[in-house]
Structure formats: structure tokens, C-alpha cells
């Protein structure tokens, strides 16, 4: 897929199919996301795949609004930033999250982001 087409196709989706995502597709998405640039090559971003429907449903209830649409999604990928490696961990995580969403589009998948600040 051409880059311009990839950008044009990316949309935030709030209604997901419960169809499982094949592990090889998830692995490709993770590999591409972890290749994202980071400030001073600090590599502060970590990813956690959550494919347990009960846990995804619990995650959907983590915020008072804006995350309920996650219920029923086949998986979630949590983007975490390591605060001990760089003061630019938020920026690194944001770049990785953007690459993650584009990688999903490239694989023919839908995505949406939910921000939860763990402070």
C-alpha cells in the first residue's frame, strides 16, 4: 500500500469485530511498531498485547468515559513509556502509537486509541 493511501485510510474506529487477529499479524504489527524512532535512540516504549476478552472488557471500564467501545474488541495493544530512560518517553510513546495505528491499517485492521495517564 502506498504511504498516502495508508494515511488516507486510517480512521479511529469504535465498533470492532470479535474475530481473532492471527498471531503472525500481531507479530508483524509489534515488529513494525518497535522499529519507530525514539529520542536519542532511548527506546523507552514497551508494548503489551492483551487478547483475553475479559481483560479487554475490564480495560474498557478503566476510564469514566471514552473507552467503553473497547468491549468486544479481539485484542488491545498497550503502549507504555519507561520514565526512567528519558524525559521524552511520552513523545516516544506517541510516535510508537502512531506507527502502531498505521501498521494496523496496513494489515487491514481497524484501530483507535485510548489515553490513560498512570500518574
Buried (B, 14 or more C-beta within 10 A) or exposed (E): EEEEEBEEEBEEBEEBEEEEBEEEBBEBBBEBBBEBEBBEEBBBBBBEBBBEBEEBBEBBEEEEEBBEBBBEBBBBBEBBBBEEBBEBBEBBBBBBBBBBBBBBBBBEBBBBEBEEEEE
